Amino acid sequence: MFWTRMKPYRGRLLLAMLSGILLTAAFPKIDQGWIAWFALVPLLLALRTTGGRAGFWLGMAAGMVHYLGLIYWTAYTMHLYGRLPWIQSVLVLLLFAAVLSLFLGGFAVLVGTLAYRPAHLVLVAPAAWVLIEWLRSWILTGFPWELLGYSQYDHLWVIQPADLFGVFGISGLIVLFNAVLTLALLYWAEKPWQRHGVPRGMVVIGGLLVAGLLVGTAAYGLFRIRHIDARIAEAEYADVAVVQGNIDQAQKWDASFQVLTTAKYKELSAAAAGGGAQLVIWPETATPFYLFHDKVLTQMVVQGIQDIGADFIVGSPNVDLGGKAPVYYNSAYLIGADGQVGGKYDKVHLVPFGEYVPMKRWLPFLGKMVAQVGDFQAGRQGSTLQWRQHPVGMLICYEAIFPELARDMACNGAQLLVNITNDAWFGRTSAAYQHFSMAVFRSVENRRFLARAANTGISGFVDPNGRILAATDLYKDAALTARVHFLSQTTLYSRWGDYPLVLAVLTTLGGFAAARLKRSRHRESRPPGL
C-alpha cells in the first residue's frame, strides 16, 4: 500500500537524482561543463507539481547524489591521512554531503513556494540558486567548493563577465538557461507548471531573453579578452617559475627525508633560475620544518637561494615563540637572492580539521590531519608581499576558492596572484583538478596573472582572461617558467564584490515572497464558496 502511494513520487525522486548525476558530470574529472546548461532540468521538472515541503526532499535527493559524487575524496583523505577507519570516514562523508544538500533543498523550497506561475520560474530559479550558493560560501566558515559557475572554467567567452558579477553571476546565467529550457519542454509536452499551462509567448520571451544574454555575454567576452590582451602587452613583466617537488605526503614530515626534500627543491629551482626565472615559487609547506627555527635546514635553504641568485617565495610552517605559548602559522616567506627575508604572509582562511579543530569539545575523535603541528592561527586578510615594487597577493591552499580574499588583495594593490598549495592530501582523485579549476576564476575576477605551485600538482599559470598557459601533470617532478605581466587596474567585481548581485537577488525573492503572502491572505479573506 505504501509503495503504491509512493509510486507517483518515485518518478520525481528519480528525476531529482538524475540532476545530481548530471551536476557532478559537469565538473572535473568528468569535466563536461556543457552538461551544466541542462543538468537542473530534471529537478525542475520534478518540482513542477510539488510544493515547498515535498520539494525540499527532492532537492535533498539531488544534493546527496551530487555531493557524494563530487566530494567523495574527503573519505579517502580522512582515512589515509586522518587515520580514521573507513566506516567513520564514510559516515563523515555522508554527514558532510547531507549538510551541503540542505542548500539544494532550500533552493527547491524557494522554487516550489515562490514560482507558482511559469513566468515566475524564469526569475525565481536563478535568484534562488545564487542566494543558496552565496549562503554556502560563508555559513559555518563557508565551503564554496565547485559552485555551478566553476563548471565553465575552460569556456573563455562564458566566464569573462566574472569581472562584473563573479562566479555567482555565471551560476545565475546557467540556471536561467535551465529554467527556460524546462518551460520549453513543458510547453512541448503540454504539461503545466504548478497547475498553470505554459503559454507559447512565455517560451518565446524566455528564449529571446536567454539568447540576448548569451549573445551579450559572448560579445562582452570577446571585447574584454581583446582589451585585456592589449593591456597585458603594455604592462611590465617578469619571468616566474613554479616548482613542483612531488613529495609523498606519507614521507613529507619524516625527519629522515627532510634533507632529501630540501635538496630536491634546490635542484629543481636551480634549473628554473638557469632558464631565466627571476622569482621562484615553492608550494605550501614546501619546507617540512619550521623555517628560521631549524637552524641547519634553514641554512641549507638560504644558502641554496644565495647560490641560485633568484628571489624566492617559500611555503613553510611558522611558529612564534615570543608569547606565553607557541603560536603557529601556515606561512609564505619572500626571500631575496641575498638570503634576506623581504616579507611574510600568514594564511587567513584555515582548513577545519586540517589546520584547526572546530568544536573540539563535541568532536574530539576527529583530531587534526596534520598531527605534526599545533592549531594554526589566522593572519591578516588582504595583506600582500612586496616584490620589486610589485605587490603580490598570496593564496595558500584552499584560500583560492574564496573570491573575497583575492579581491581584498587586488584592492590592496596586488599586481600578481600566487596560489601555493599541497594537494597531496587528495591523491589521484578528482579533488586536485577541481581545486585548480576554481583558481582560474580568481584571475578573471580581478584581471591578474595567477601562478600556482602545488606539491604534487596541479601547478601552472593562468592569465587575466582565464587562459591556462601551462599546467603540470599530477605526481611529476616539475619546474615551469612563464612570463607574467603586472596589471594594476581594479575591476568592478574587485571593488564591489558580490553585494550588488546579492542585493538584486534578495530584492527579487523578497518581491515574490511578498506577492505570495498577499495572495495567501487574499484567499483566506474570501467568504466561503467564492
Secondary structure, DSSP 4 states (H G I P E B T S, - for coil): -HHHHHHHHHHHHHHHHHHHHHHHHTSTTT--GGGGGTTTHHHHHHTTT--HHHHHHHHHHHHHHHHHHHSTHHHHHHHHTS---HHHHHHHHHHHHHHHHHHHHHHHHHHHHH--SHHHHHHHHHHHHHHHHHHHTTGGG---TT-GGGGGTT-HHHHTTHHHHHHHHHHHHHHHHHHHHHHHHHHHHT--BTTB---HHHHHHHHHHHHHHHHHHHHHHHHHHHHHHHHHHHS-EEEEEEEE----HHHHT-GGGHHHHHHHHHHHHHHHHHTT-SEEE--TT-SSS-TTTSHHHHHHHHHHHHHHTSEEEEEEEEEE-SSSS-EEEEEEEEE-TTS-EEEEEE-SSPPBTTTB-TTTTT-TTT--S-TTS--B----TT--EEETTEEEEEEEGGGGG-HHHHHHHHHTT-SEEEEEE-GGGGTTSTHHHHHHHHHHHHHHHHT-EEEEEESSS--EEE-TT--EEEEPPTT--EEEEEEEE---PPPHHHHHTTHHHHHHHHHHHHHHHHHHHHHHHHHHHSPTT-
